[in-house]
C-alpha cells in the first residue's frame, strides 16, 4: 500500500518488512554513503569483459522485462548488476573470489543483504564468457520460479 507525500513514502509494505517515512532513494540504495556511490561510478567506467558481455544482454529490459542497473551501490556494497523490481543481485566473480578471505567477505555480504530481502546469483567470469546463453537462461529461470513478493 502506497501513501505518498511530497517526495516521501509514509508507509510501504514490502513482503514481511514495513518501512515508515523512508524516501524512494532509501529503498533503492538502502542509505548508501556518498563514497560508495562515487566508487560505483568509477567501477562503471572500468568494467570487465564478462561484465560488458552480460550487460549487453541485460540492459534495456531485455531479460524478462526487468530493469537492471550495473555497478549499483546498495547499503555498504556495490553490486555488479541489480534489479530492484526482483530484489536480485547478479555477481560476476573473477579469480580473486577463490581467496578464503574474499569468500568469507562475500558470504557475510550475502547474509546481510538477505536481511533486506535481496537475493544473489553468482557466476564466474568463465561461465559468462563461455556459456553466456546458459547464464542468461539461469537468470530468467530464477526470476520466473522465484518472483519477489
C-alpha positions in Angstrom: 0.0 0.0 0.0 1.4 3.4 -1.0 0.7 6.6 0.8 2.5 9.3 -1.0 3.6 12.6 0.5 5.8 15.3 -1.0 8.8 13.2 -2.3 8.2 10.7 0.6 6.5 7.4 1.1 5.0 7.2 4.5 4.2 3.5 4.6 5.3 0.9 2.1 4.8 -2.8 2.6 7.5 -5.0 1.0 6.9 -8.6 2.0 7.3 -9.0 5.7 9.0 -5.7 6.3 7.4 -2.2 6.7 9.3 0.9 6.0 8.0 4.1 7.6 8.9 7.6 6.5 11.5 6.3 4.0 12.1 8.1 0.7 12.5 6.2 -2.6 16.3 6.7 -2.5 16.5 4.8 0.7 14.5 1.9 -0.6 16.6 1.7 -3.8 20.1 2.3 -2.3 19.5 1.3 1.4 21.0 4.5 2.6 24.3 4.3 0.7 27.1 6.7 1.7 28.4 9.2 -0.9 31.8 7.5 -1.1 30.2 4.2 -2.1 28.3 6.0 -4.8 31.5 7.5 -6.1 33.2 4.2 -6.0 30.4 2.6 -8.0 30.7 5.4 -10.6 34.4 4.6 -11.0 33.7 0.9 -11.4 31.2 1.6 -14.2 34.0 3.2 -16.2 36.3 0.2 -16.0 34.0 -2.9 -16.4 35.5 -6.3 -17.2 34.9 -8.1 -20.5 32.5 -10.5 -18.7 30.5 -7.7 -17.2 30.3 -5.9 -20.5 29.1 -9.1 -22.3 26.4 -9.7 -19.7 25.4 -6.1 -19.5 24.7 -6.0 -23.3 22.1 -8.8 -22.6 20.5 -7.3 -19.6 20.3 -3.6 -20.3 17.1 -2.1 -21.8 14.8 -4.6 -20.1 16.0 -7.4 -22.4 15.7 -10.0 -19.6 12.1 -10.8 -18.7 11.3 -7.1 -19.0 13.2 -6.3 -15.8 15.3 -3.2 -15.3 18.9 -4.0 -14.3 21.4 -1.4 -13.1 25.2 -2.0 -13.4 27.6 -1.3 -10.6 24.7 -0.3 -8.4 25.6 1.0 -4.8 23.4 -0.7 -2.2 24.0 -0.4 1.5 27.8 -0.6 2.0 28.3 -2.6 -1.1 28.4 -2.3 -4.9 26.5 -4.9 -6.9 27.7 -5.8 -10.4 24.1 -5.9 -11.5 20.9 -5.1 -9.5 17.3 -5.4 -10.3 15.1 -3.6 -7.8 11.9 -5.0 -9.1 13.0 -8.6 -8.4 15.3 -7.6 -5.5 18.0 -9.6 -7.2 21.8 -9.0 -7.4 23.9 -10.7 -10.1 27.6 -11.0 -9.3 30.3 -11.9 -11.8 33.2 -13.3 -9.9 36.8 -13.3 -11.0 39.6 -15.5 -9.8 40.1 -13.4 -6.6 36.9 -14.7 -5.2 38.5 -18.1 -4.6 40.6 -16.5 -1.8 39.3 -17.6 1.6 39.2 -14.0 3.0 37.3 -12.8 -0.1 35.0 -15.8 0.1 34.2 -15.0 3.7 33.5 -11.4 2.8 31.1 -12.5 0.0 29.3 -14.8 2.4 28.9 -12.0 5.1 27.7 -9.6 2.4 25.2 -12.1 1.1 23.8 -12.7 4.6 23.5 -9.0 5.3 21.7 -8.3 2.1 19.4 -11.3 2.6 18.1 -9.5 5.7 16.7 -6.8 3.3 15.1 -9.5 1.1 17.7 -9.3 -1.6 18.7 -12.5 -3.4 22.1 -13.0 -5.0 23.1 -15.1 -8.1 26.8 -15.7 -8.7 28.6 -16.6 -11.9 32.2 -16.8 -12.7 33.9 -14.8 -15.5 34.5 -18.1 -17.3 30.8 -19.0 -17.2 29.7 -15.7 -18.6 32.4 -15.7 -21.3 32.0 -19.4 -22.4 28.3 -20.2 -21.6 26.5 -16.8 -22.0 23.2 -18.3 -23.2 23.1 -20.7 -20.2 23.8 -17.9 -17.7 21.0 -15.7 -19.2 18.7 -18.8 -19.2 19.5 -19.4 -15.5 18.8 -15.8 -14.6 15.4 -16.0 -16.4 14.6 -19.3 -14.7 15.4 -17.9 -11.3 13.3 -14.8 -11.8 10.4 -16.8 -13.2 10.5 -19.5 -10.4 11.3 -17.2 -7.5 9.3 -13.9 -8.1 9.8 -11.3 -5.4 6.7 -10.9 -3.3 
